[in-house]
């Protein structure tokens, strides 16, 4: 269409595009690997040259950089992504191709790409988070204006959206029947790897392109090492027996690799299916929470799954929240978990439940404060799983622990850290006079929690 204010602009653009090579774009997001990648497979097998792209999204990174006082800050997840992109670049360079990495807002980046290439299609994998759905909608609209199409595929979960639902078509909100239906629906097809390597020659050929440095985006290198992608057979074999004991090496620590897709969930589910039903259940929980986020998007926007829990009158005490964050509550198992999180970006899953229950039930502080703190600190942060875990602990989520179930940190310690190995590692001073007294006595906290929760829920039901 001609525009009177700019005579024949589209004519010139289209004439320039006519001399560009037709390409597809593959947009890396939560799938930072070349092997067994659904959307990448579909892009490559068309035979059209595929340009692999990653965007450091300023809509996300600028929020992470806030509060740094103008100085560059460290962020473990950004550093992990940067490291993973370096590995991808090495693989692509060996094929005579290159990853193109951009730092900007996705619509602005795609406008650049549309000027650089004659883009036929953009391929990427599904993302289920509220921001991601809005972002993808805007990119699809932009591409459509330029006669390009946006294609997305399932890759980060085994079953998604409406693939496992009740017989009446409604989503499950209780895990056990969901997991039974999930397992009944599973076939070899769902775990079959996408043979992307057959089509690697179809990557667009070009010289290696530079990857923006962490400092250029406002971040400092962390100097930390990241968990291995290796899945040890002995971990799977003893997973049911050891997974609840934080002092033991009983978990895979593959959460960050699942989160950013540096390993395939299909491959991991196949290993679990062959070796550990308990581990497979953990992967099913992951699908369950992604399904919940898709069908009940309000949980990703700061609201309780059970609306009545939004009426609880939370205490306002930033001093106690700060002590929870820094591991100074006077409860050694809670403090050990928070110190491990702050130091490593990891916290054992059993301990995550204990510290979440403590914040929301012992201290009666809004669970969303804790959810946000985990979102900032966890290397394996995933909105669906993090929200699901917090709402489970609070009692406000689907299939959650009842509100009157209040973890006793002392009993949890006796059961899951009986030799105090975990506590001694992270809170070595727990028996010294310098160690703080408990912020609140357990029985006092329990009684207060039952009264406050009960009042809110009674008012709703009356």
C-alpha positions as CSV (number, residue, x, y, z in Angstrom):
1,X,0.0,0.0,0.0
2,X,1.3,3.4,-0.9
3,X,1.6,6.1,1.8
4,X,1.3,9.8,0.8
5,X,3.8,10.9,3.4
6,X,6.5,8.6,2.1
7,X,6.3,8.1,-1.7
8,X,6.7,4.5,-2.8
9,X,8.5,3.2,0.4
10,X,7.2,-0.3,0.1
11,X,8.3,-0.5,-3.5
12,X,11.9,0.1,-2.5
13,X,11.8,-2.3,0.4
14,X,10.2,-5.0,-1.7
15,X,12.7,-4.5,-4.5
16,X,15.6,-4.9,-2.0
17,X,14.0,-8.0,-0.5
18,X,13.8,-9.6,-3.9
19,X,17.6,-9.8,-3.9
20,X,17.8,-11.4,-0.5
21,X,18.0,-15.1,0.0
22,X,14.9,-16.8,1.3
23,X,15.4,-18.1,4.8
24,X,13.6,-19.5,7.8
25,X,14.3,-18.2,11.2
26,X,14.6,-20.6,14.2
27,X,14.1,-18.7,17.4
28,X,15.8,-20.3,20.4
29,X,14.1,-19.7,23.8
30,X,13.7,-22.5,26.3
31,X,15.3,-25.1,24.1
32,X,19.0,-24.3,24.0
33,X,20.1,-27.5,22.1
34,X,20.4,-28.7,18.6
35,X,19.5,-32.4,19.2
36,X,15.9,-33.6,19.6
37,X,14.4,-30.1,19.2
38,X,10.9,-30.1,17.8
39,X,10.6,-26.8,16.1
40,X,14.2,-26.9,14.9
41,X,13.5,-30.2,13.3
42,X,10.5,-28.9,11.4
43,X,12.4,-25.8,10.3
44,X,15.4,-27.7,9.0
45,X,13.6,-30.5,7.2
46,X,11.9,-27.9,4.8
47,X,15.3,-27.6,3.0
48,X,15.2,-23.8,3.2
49,X,18.3,-22.3,4.9
50,X,17.6,-21.8,8.6
51,X,19.1,-18.9,10.5
52,X,19.3,-19.7,14.2
53,X,18.5,-16.7,16.5
54,X,18.5,-16.0,20.2
55,X,17.2,-12.8,21.8
56,X,18.3,-11.5,25.2
57,X,14.9,-9.9,25.8
58,X,15.2,-6.5,27.3
59,X,11.7,-6.7,28.7
60,X,13.0,-9.4,31.0
61,X,16.7,-8.4,31.4
62,X,16.0,-4.8,32.3
63,X,13.9,-5.9,35.2
64,X,16.7,-8.2,36.4
65,X,19.2,-5.4,36.2
66,X,17.0,-3.0,38.2
67,X,18.2,-2.2,41.7
68,X,21.9,-2.6,40.9
69,X,22.5,1.0,41.6
70,X,23.8,1.6,38.1
71,X,26.5,-1.0,38.4
72,X,26.5,-4.3,36.6
73,X,25.1,-7.1,38.6
74,X,25.5,-10.9,38.6
75,X,22.6,-13.1,37.6
76,X,23.2,-16.9,37.5
77,X,20.5,-17.6,34.9
78,X,21.7,-15.0,32.5
79,X,25.2,-16.4,32.9
80,X,23.9,-19.9,32.4
81,X,22.2,-18.9,29.2
82,X,25.3,-17.0,28.0
83,X,27.4,-20.1,28.6
84,X,24.8,-22.4,26.8
85,X,24.8,-20.0,23.8
86,X,28.6,-20.3,23.6
87,X,28.3,-24.1,23.4
88,X,25.6,-23.8,20.7
89,X,27.9,-21.4,18.7
90,X,30.8,-23.8,18.8
91,X,28.6,-26.5,17.4
92,X,27.1,-24.3,14.7
93,X,30.5,-22.9,13.7
94,X,31.8,-26.4,13.0
95,X,29.0,-26.7,10.5
96,X,29.9,-23.5,8.8
97,X,26.9,-21.7,10.3
98,X,26.4,-19.2,13.2
99,X,24.0,-18.3,15.9
100,X,22.8,-14.7,15.7
101,X,22.4,-13.3,19.2
102,X,20.6,-10.0,19.8
103,X,20.0,-7.8,22.9
104,X,16.7,-5.9,22.5
105,X,13.0,-6.2,22.6
106,X,11.7,-9.0,20.4
107,X,9.5,-6.8,18.0
108,X,12.5,-4.5,17.4
109,X,14.8,-7.5,16.7
110,X,12.4,-9.0,14.3
111,X,12.1,-5.7,12.5
112,X,15.9,-5.8,12.0
113,X,15.7,-9.4,10.8
114,X,13.0,-8.5,8.3
115,X,15.3,-5.9,6.8
116,X,18.2,-8.3,6.8
117,X,16.5,-11.4,5.3
118,X,13.6,-12.4,3.1
119,X,12.0,-14.4,5.9
120,X,9.5,-17.0,4.8
121,X,8.7,-18.5,8.2
122,X,9.7,-18.3,11.9
123,X,9.9,-21.5,13.8
124,X,10.0,-21.8,17.6
125,X,8.7,-23.9,20.5
126,X,5.7,-23.2,22.7
127,X,6.0,-21.1,25.8
128,X,3.1,-21.1,28.2
129,X,3.7,-18.1,30.4
130,X,1.4,-15.0,30.2
131,X,4.1,-12.7,29.0
132,X,5.3,-15.2,26.4
133,X,1.8,-15.6,25.0
134,X,1.5,-11.9,24.6
135,X,4.9,-11.6,23.1
136,X,4.4,-14.4,20.6
137,X,1.0,-12.9,19.5
138,X,2.7,-9.6,18.7
139,X,5.5,-11.3,16.8
140,X,3.0,-13.4,14.8
141,X,1.1,-10.2,13.9
142,X,4.3,-8.4,12.8
143,X,5.4,-11.3,10.6
144,X,2.0,-11.6,9.0
145,X,2.2,-8.0,7.9
146,X,5.4,-9.0,6.0
147,X,3.9,-12.2,4.5
148,X,5.8,-14.4,6.9
149,X,4.3,-17.0,9.2
150,X,4.9,-17.9,12.8
151,X,5.0,-21.6,13.7
152,X,5.3,-23.0,17.2
153,X,5.6,-26.6,18.5
154,X,5.4,-28.6,21.7
155,X,8.9,-29.2,23.1
156,X,9.4,-28.5,26.8
157,X,6.8,-30.9,28.1
158,X,5.5,-34.3,27.2
159,X,1.8,-33.5,27.3
160,X,0.4,-29.9,27.1
161,X,-2.7,-27.8,27.2
162,X,-5.7,-30.1,26.5
163,X,-3.8,-33.3,25.8
164,X,-4.5,-34.8,29.2
165,X,-7.9,-33.8,30.5
166,X,-10.9,-35.4,32.2
167,X,-13.4,-37.4,30.1
168,X,-15.7,-34.4,30.0
169,X,-12.9,-32.3,28.4
170,X,-12.2,-30.2,31.5
171,X,-8.7,-29.8,33.0
172,X,-7.7,-31.8,36.0
173,X,-7.0,-29.9,39.2
174,X,-5.9,-32.9,41.2
175,X,-2.6,-34.5,40.5
176,X,-3.2,-38.2,41.1
177,X,-6.0,-38.8,38.5
178,X,-4.0,-36.5,36.1
179,X,-0.9,-38.7,36.5
180,X,-2.9,-41.9,35.9
181,X,-4.3,-40.4,32.7
182,X,-0.9,-39.1,31.7
183,X,0.7,-42.6,32.1
184,X,-2.2,-44.3,30.3
185,X,-1.8,-41.9,27.3
186,X,2.0,-42.2,27.1
187,X,3.3,-44.2,24.1
188,X,6.7,-44.6,22.5
189,X,5.7,-41.9,20.0
190,X,5.6,-39.2,22.8
191,X,9.2,-40.0,23.8
192,X,10.7,-40.4,20.3
193,X,13.5,-38.0,19.6
194,X,13.4,-35.6,16.7
195,X,16.3,-36.5,14.3
196,X,17.5,-33.0,13.7
197,X,21.0,-34.1,12.9
198,X,19.9,-35.5,9.6
199,X,19.2,-32.0,8.4
200,X,22.1,-30.0,9.9
201,X,23.4,-29.2,6.4
202,X,20.3,-26.9,6.0
203,X,21.6,-24.3,8.5
204,X,22.3,-21.0,6.9
205,X,26.0,-20.7,6.0
206,X,27.8,-17.6,7.3
207,X,30.9,-16.6,9.3
208,X,30.6,-16.8,13.1
209,X,28.7,-13.8,14.5
210,X,29.7,-12.2,17.9
211,X,27.7,-12.9,21.0
212,X,27.1,-9.8,23.2
213,X,29.1,-9.9,26.3
214,X,27.4,-10.1,29.7
215,X,28.9,-6.7,30.6
216,X,27.5,-5.1,27.5
217,X,24.0,-6.1,28.7
218,X,24.6,-4.9,32.3
219,X,25.7,-8.1,33.9
220,X,28.9,-9.4,35.4
221,X,30.3,-13.0,35.0
222,X,29.5,-15.1,38.1
223,X,32.5,-17.3,38.0
224,X,30.3,-20.2,39.1
225,X,30.2,-23.6,37.6
226,X,26.8,-25.1,36.6
227,X,25.3,-28.5,37.2
228,X,26.4,-31.2,34.8
229,X,23.9,-32.5,32.2
230,X,24.9,-36.1,33.1
231,X,22.1,-38.2,34.5
232,X,23.8,-40.6,36.9
233,X,22.3,-44.1,36.9
234,X,22.8,-44.5,40.6
235,X,20.7,-41.4,41.3
236,X,17.8,-42.8,39.4
237,X,18.2,-46.2,41.1
238,X,18.1,-44.7,44.6
239,X,15.9,-41.8,43.8
240,X,12.8,-42.9,45.8
241,X,15.0,-43.8,48.8
242,X,17.2,-40.7,48.9
243,X,15.3,-37.8,47.3
244,X,13.9,-36.3,50.5
245,X,17.3,-36.0,52.4
246,X,19.0,-32.8,51.6
247,X,22.4,-33.9,52.9
248,X,22.5,-36.8,50.3
249,X,23.4,-36.5,46.7
250,X,20.0,-38.0,45.9
251,X,18.6,-35.7,43.2
252,X,19.7,-35.2,39.6
253,X,20.1,-31.4,39.8
254,X,18.9,-31.3,36.2
255,X,16.3,-28.7,36.8
256,X,18.2,-25.9,35.2
257,X,18.8,-28.0,32.1
258,X,15.1,-28.8,31.8
259,X,14.2,-25.1,32.4
260,X,16.4,-23.9,29.5
261,X,16.1,-26.9,27.4
262,X,19.8,-27.9,27.3
263,X,18.5,-31.4,27.6
264,X,15.4,-33.0,26.1
265,X,12.4,-33.7,28.3
266,X,11.6,-36.6,26.1
267,X,15.1,-38.2,26.7
268,X,14.8,-37.6,30.4
269,X,11.3,-39.0,30.6
270,X,12.5,-42.1,28.8
271,X,15.3,-42.6,31.3
272,X,12.9,-42.2,34.2
273,X,10.3,-44.6,32.6
274,X,12.9,-47.3,32.3
275,X,14.4,-46.8,35.8
276,X,12.4,-44.8,38.3
277,X,8.6,-44.3,38.5
278,X,9.2,-41.8,41.4
279,X,11.4,-39.7,39.2
280,X,8.9,-39.9,36.3
281,X,6.2,-38.6,38.7
282,X,8.3,-35.5,39.3
283,X,8.3,-34.9,35.5
284,X,4.6,-35.4,35.5
285,X,4.2,-32.8,38.2
286,X,6.1,-30.4,35.9
287,X,3.6,-31.1,33.0
288,X,0.7,-30.8,35.5
289,X,1.8,-27.3,36.6
290,X,2.3,-26.1,33.0
291,X,-1.2,-27.4,32.2
292,X,-2.6,-25.5,35.2
293,X,-0.8,-22.3,34.1
294,X,-2.3,-22.7,30.6
295,X,-5.9,-23.2,31.7
296,X,-5.8,-20.9,34.8
297,X,-3.6,-18.0,33.7
298,X,-4.5,-16.0,36.8
299,X,-2.0,-18.1,38.8
300,X,0.8,-16.5,36.7
301,X,-0.5,-13.0,37.5
302,X,-0.2,-13.0,41.3
303,X,-3.5,-14.5,42.2
304,X,-4.3,-17.6,44.2
305,X,-5.8,-20.7,42.4
306,X,-8.4,-20.8,45.2
307,X,-9.7,-17.2,45.2
308,X,-10.7,-17.3,48.9
309,X,-7.0,-17.4,49.8
310,X,-6.6,-13.9,48.4
311,X,-8.6,-12.6,51.4
312,X,-6.1,-13.8,54.0
313,X,-4.8,-10.8,56.0
314,X,-1.1,-11.2,55.7
315,X,1.2,-9.6,58.3
316,X,3.5,-6.8,57.1
317,X,6.9,-7.1,58.7
318,X,9.8,-6.5,56.3
319,X,12.3,-7.2,59.0
320,X,11.1,-10.7,59.4
321,X,11.0,-11.2,55.6
322,X,14.6,-10.0,55.4
323,X,15.7,-12.5,58.1
324,X,13.9,-15.2,56.2
325,X,15.7,-14.2,53.0
326,X,19.1,-14.2,54.7
327,X,18.7,-17.3,56.7
328,X,18.4,-15.7,60.2
329,X,15.1,-17.0,61.4
330,X,16.4,-19.1,64.3
331,X,15.1,-22.3,62.7
332,X,18.3,-24.1,61.4
333,X,16.6,-26.2,58.7
334,X,14.9,-23.0,57.3
335,X,18.1,-21.0,57.5
336,X,20.1,-23.8,55.9
337,X,17.8,-23.8,52.9
338,X,17.9,-20.0,52.4
339,X,21.6,-19.9,52.7
340,X,22.1,-22.7,50.2
341,X,19.8,-20.8,47.8
342,X,21.6,-17.5,48.2
343,X,25.0,-19.2,47.8
344,X,24.3,-21.6,45.0
345,X,21.0,-20.8,43.3
346,X,19.8,-24.3,44.3
347,X,17.6,-25.5,47.1
348,X,16.6,-29.1,47.8
349,X,12.9,-29.7,47.0
350,X,12.0,-31.0,50.5
351,X,13.6,-27.9,52.0
352,X,11.7,-25.7,49.5
353,X,8.5,-27.0,51.0
354,X,9.7,-26.3,54.5
355,X,10.8,-22.7,53.9
356,X,7.7,-21.9,51.9
357,X,5.5,-23.2,54.7
358,X,7.5,-21.3,57.3
359,X,7.1,-18.0,55.5
360,X,3.4,-18.2,54.8
361,X,2.3,-20.1,57.9
362,X,4.8,-19.4,60.7
363,X,5.5,-15.8,59.8
364,X,2.1,-15.2,58.1
365,X,3.8,-13.2,55.4
366,X,2.4,-13.1,51.9
367,X,3.5,-16.1,49.9
368,X,4.0,-13.9,46.8
369,X,7.0,-12.3,48.5
370,X,8.6,-15.7,48.8
371,X,7.6,-16.7,45.3
372,X,9.3,-13.5,43.9
373,X,12.4,-14.1,46.0
374,X,12.7,-17.7,44.6
375,X,12.1,-16.2,41.1
376,X,15.1,-13.9,41.6
377,X,17.4,-16.5,43.1
378,X,16.7,-20.0,41.8
379,X,18.9,-21.1,38.9
380,X,16.1,-23.5,37.8
381,X,13.3,-20.9,38.2
382,X,10.2,-21.9,36.2
383,X,7.1,-19.8,36.6
384,X,4.7,-22.8,36.5
385,X,6.6,-25.0,38.9
386,X,7.6,-22.2,41.3
387,X,4.0,-20.9,41.5
388,X,2.6,-24.4,41.8
389,X,5.0,-25.3,44.6
390,X,4.3,-22.1,46.6
391,X,0.6,-22.4,46.3
392,X,0.8,-26.0,47.3
393,X,2.7,-25.1,50.5
394,X,0.3,-22.2,51.3
395,X,-2.8,-24.3,50.6
396,X,-4.1,-21.9,48.0
397,X,-3.2,-24.0,44.9
398,X,-4.7,-27.0,43.1
399,X,-4.3,-30.3,44.9
400,X,-2.6,-28.3,47.7
401,X,-1.7,-29.3,51.2
402,X,-4.7,-28.3,53.4
403,X,-4.3,-24.9,55.2
404,X,-4.2,-26.7,58.6
405,X,-1.2,-28.7,57.6
406,X,1.7,-26.7,59.1
407,X,5.2,-28.2,58.8
408,X,7.0,-28.4,62.2
409,X,10.6,-27.5,61.3
410,X,11.9,-29.5,64.2
411,X,10.1,-32.7,63.2
412,X,11.1,-32.1,59.5
413,X,14.7,-31.9,60.7
414,X,14.5,-35.1,62.7
415,X,13.0,-37.0,59.8
416,X,15.0,-35.7,56.9
417,X,18.3,-34.4,58.4
418,X,18.6,-36.6,61.5
419,X,22.4,-36.3,61.7
420,X,22.2,-32.5,61.1
421,X,24.7,-32.9,58.2
422,X,22.8,-30.4,56.0
423,X,22.4,-27.9,58.8
424,X,26.0,-28.1,59.9
425,X,27.1,-27.4,56.4
426,X,25.0,-24.2,56.0
427,X,24.5,-23.1,59.6
428,X,27.6,-24.1,61.4
429,X,26.9,-21.7,64.3
430,X,23.4,-23.1,65.0
431,X,24.5,-24.2,68.5
432,X,26.3,-21.0,69.4
433,X,25.1,-18.1,71.4
434,X,25.5,-15.9,68.4
435,X,22.8,-17.8,66.5
436,X,19.5,-15.9,66.6
437,X,16.5,-17.0,68.7
438,X,13.5,-18.2,66.8
439,X,11.4,-15.4,65.3
440,X,8.3,-17.1,66.6
441,X,7.7,-20.2,68.7
442,X,6.2,-23.1,66.6
443,X,3.1,-23.6,68.7
444,X,2.3,-19.9,68.8
445,X,2.8,-19.6,65.1
446,X,0.6,-22.7,64.5
447,X,-2.3,-21.3,66.6
448,X,-2.0,-17.9,64.9
449,X,-2.0,-19.4,61.4
450,X,-5.1,-21.5,62.1
451,X,-7.0,-18.5,63.4
452,X,-6.1,-16.1,60.5
453,X,-6.6,-18.7,57.8
454,X,-9.7,-20.0,59.4
455,X,-11.2,-16.5,59.7
456,X,-10.6,-15.7,56.0
457,X,-12.0,-19.0,54.8
458,X,-15.1,-18.9,57.1
459,X,-15.9,-15.4,56.0
460,X,-15.9,-16.5,52.4
461,X,-18.1,-19.5,53.1
462,X,-20.6,-17.7,55.4
